[in-house]
């Protein structure tokens, strides 16, 4: 049972999307939900039908103000998307959602590159040690330039951007990418998608960029360096494993590119989430305020952190992350801060605009519950017989040792 639950945890990704307002966070989220089948209508920001923005005020303003968590499934993995507000006025909410993420996609505008807000959100994510991959969006726009955007990342955010794709075509003629790891082309039009050999006119450039990627990875990763010196090149397997390590330690940042306007263009991004970003098992155990560790183990005593409370038509929804133990429908749990108890009447998985009831939530899960009356963002809910007040996850500790 335990092994089974633990291996299920390996297929969970708790993920946030960090971006400057207007970089395309809402559109990227929409496309992810659409492609993964969590929602069948195609939300458009401009007509107010997006599904992550529940609040009418948000729809009116066209910006994501309040965080919500949405679950979807991709390639056998459950992806819990925790929405993080991009607007600078809502930085407390950003901070709270950063506490419950295991990884993030940082979205940049392919024309503007790194903007001031992207920089401040990035620094905050650094503080919480959130592993990230970067997505340069809007490559279809006039003036979009992947290389310039990557340079702005290198100069302002991170010295080691690791670009794993080469765009095919520019601006209006942007039709797909060359995957520099598998060395194959992904070309989309509307909802159709084709994979094939690297187009003849791009072979030389793709080969050159693959080489640059291998060199950059070998410079940062001891295992890759060993293979690179012996061969001298890197296999697809070594490259992928090294990129995963570098993402998790924060030593490098995998960079993908695309356009959220091209639906299928989001698929390689979903693949990258599964491949590179950590599961709840890969991140450090949380600690209580007295330093005691709680492992991401469904059989340990319950400890969960509330990161958001909303009022919906169905009542008060308390969004929480379970860090350890198992939360069951009907449980009475302890608010570790006040010493009072709360009853969990229902457990819901929020799927875009629908709520699915579930009986249990285990360590690593992000769910909404109905029942608690006084819990607020920041409240720890825990087992009555094992009180524990959660501390924010430790910030800058490396997750995996690379060297
Ligand atoms: P957010 O503020 O980061 O959530 O950004 P939105 O998703 O609301 O997008 C901001 C604007 O950029 C909207 O008008 C979108 O329609 C537009 N947009 C988003 N993705 C793309 C893209 O890939 N290409 C182009 N040309 N526009 C995009």
Boltz pocket constraint, residues with backbone or C-beta under 6 A from the ligand:
constraints:
  - pocket:
      binder: B
      contacts: [[A, 19], [A, 20], [A, 21], [A, 22], [A, 23], [A, 24], [A, 25], [A, 26], [A, 27], [A, 28], [A, 45], [A, 46], [A, 62], [A, 63], [A, 64], [A, 86], [A, 137], [A, 138], [A, 139], [A, 140], [A, 141], [A, 258], [A, 259], [A, 260], [A, 261], [A, 262]]
      max_distance: 6.0
